[in-house]
Every structure is written in structure tokens, then in C-alpha cells.
Amino acid sequence: MDYANAFGIEFRSTRETAHEGAAARSVSGSRHYDTQADDLWDALTNPERISRWFLPISGDLRLGGRYQLEGHAGGKITRCDPASALDASWEYGDNTSWVMVRLVPESDGTRLTLEHVMLKDDAGEAHWKLYGPGATGVGWELSFLALDYHLTNNGAKIIPKESEAWMVSANGKTFLRKSAKSWGDAHIASGEAEVIARNMAESTSKFYTGE
């Protein structure tokens, strides 16, 4: 996996919002993929394909069912419109947030937009003040990149050891720094003070690169 000029997300945004009447924050990213909506939907919802580019998944993968990503988040599927929309809770440890995925045909392919909504609560406030939207955003950006690798290499499987080696390589660290900076730019565009957003982005960059 040698993505010297890799990019994960094309457009990034963050905003203040609400979830079921509670104050929340939203982190969103979108990217065009050169495949039809049916194929992209299959890559996002077929357990065998999900394990190739993301994580092994188990559970009752239908509307109202629960899923579990191996060693990571689980939750409940709350919307499932084939080749169009997928919503689910994102339960990790004692924290619950929500992920919404939308697919829209665009040119010769499909635009994927993912929005991750988190409550503005005391438990997550310290984390946000340190890292801002980048902590969540960079993580999803890596997933967007892995999905691109899967789609453009005939359904290839990401090899964990190769992925880990790329993450600590010069190319990998360049990708992570650029991603963190771009999320800082999106944060500034949302109205955050530049000095605060830049400091958060720098903290995110150091976290992901181990510097």
C-alpha cells in the first residue's frame, strides 16, 4: 500500500447541531467514488466486503438489528434504504454517538457523505477541546482511503500489517498531517478562532503520527 499522493475525503465540515433536543456537534466528510451506488452500498453493508477494508463485523445487519465491529464500536441500525441511506448508533465503551451515511449518484460514480454526530456533554468536552473535529475526522478519513483502495483494486483486502507499516511511513505521516490540517481548516470555516483550531489540529496530528 503505497499511496504517495493519497487523499481520503474531498470535502469536510463541522457544525453545532442537536440530537433529540440535546446540544451536539457534527463532523461530516464526503468523497466521489468511481463506482455505481449499488456496488458502493454492497461494499458498505456486505459483511464479507466490510471485513476487507474496515473491520470484521457481526450481528443482525438489517433495519432494527444490532451490529458489532470486532474490537471497536457496535450499535443499532436505525435506517436502511438500499443504495441510498444508512443510519446507526455508534456505541463505544460508555459513549454513544450517531453515524449517518448517504449515497448520491454523481457523474460516472457515486458521492458518499458520512456525518458523525456527538453530544456536547461533559464526558466528551475535554477530548474535543484538545483535538477538535480532527480526532473523529482523521479516523474516518483513513476509512475513506481504505474503501478507495478496496474499490480500485478489484475488491482487494487491506492487510493489517501493511496498513500499519504505511501509517508510520513518510507517506503515511504526510497523509495524517495533511488530514489533520484540513480538518483544522474546516473548523476555522465553521467559525472557530484560527489559533484554537490550529492548536487542536496540531494535537491531532501529533496523536496520529506518534510525534
C-alpha positions, 0 to 999 in steps of 0.5 A, spaced: 500 500 500 503 505 497 499 511 496 504 517 495 499 522 493 493 519 497 487 523 499 481 520 503 475 525 503 474 531 498 470 535 502 469 536 510 465 540 515 463 541 522 457 544 525 453 545 532 447 541 531 442 537 536 440 530 537 433 529 540 433 536 543 440 535 546 446 540 544 451 536 539 456 537 534 457 534 527 463 532 523 461 530 516 466 528 510 464 526 503 468 523 497 466 521 489 467 514 488 468 511 481 463 506 482 455 505 481 451 506 488 449 499 488 456 496 488 458 502 493 452 500 498 454 492 497 461 494 499 458 498 505 453 493 508 456 486 505 459 483 511 464 479 507 466 486 503 466 490 510 471 485 513 476 487 507 477 494 508 474 496 515 473 491 520 470 484 521 463 485 523 457 481 526 450 481 528 443 482 525 445 487 519 438 489 517 433 495 519 432 494 527 438 489 528 444 490 532 451 490 529 458 489 532 465 491 529 470 486 532 474 490 537 471 497 536 464 500 536 457 496 535 450 499 535 443 499 532 441 500 525 436 505 525 435 506 517 436 502 511 434 504 504 438 500 499 443 504 495 441 510 498 441 511 506 444 508 512 443 510 519 446 507 526 448 508 533 455 508 534 456 505 541 463 505 544 465 503 551 460 508 555 459 513 549 454 513 544 454 517 538 450 517 531 453 515 524 449 517 518 451 515 511 448 517 504 449 515 497 448 520 491 449 518 484 454 523 481 457 523 474 460 516 472 460 514 480 457 515 486 458 521 492 458 518 499 457 523 505 458 520 512 456 525 518 458 523 525 454 526 530 456 527 538 453 530 544 456 536 547 456 533 554 461 533 559 464 526 558 466 528 551 468 536 552 475 535 554 477 530 548 474 535 543 477 541 546 484 538 545 483 535 538 477 538 535 473 535 529 480 532 527 480 526 532 473 523 529 475 526 522 482 523 521 479 516 523 474 516 518 478 519 513 483 513 513 476 509 512 475 513 506 482 511 503 481 504 505 474 503 501 478 507 495 483 502 495 478 496 496 474 499 490 480 500 485 483 494 486 478 489 484 475 488 491 482 487 494 483 486 502 487 491 506 492 487 510 493 489 517 500 489 517 501 493 511 496 498 513 500 499 519 507 499 516 504 505 511 501 509 517 508 510 520 511 511 513 513 518 510 507 517 506 503 515 511 505 521 516 504 526 510 497 523 509 495 524 517 498 531 517 495 533 511 488 530 514 489 533 520 490 540 517 484 540 513 480 538 518 483 544 522 481 548 516 474 546 516 473 548 523 476 555 522 470 555 516 465 553 521 467 559 525 472 557 530 478 562 532 484 560 527 489 559 533 484 554 537 483 550 531 490 550 529 492 548 536 487 542 536 489 540 529 496 540 531 494 535 537 491 531 532 496 530 528 501 529 533 496 523 536 496 520 529 503 520 527 506 518 534 510 525 534 
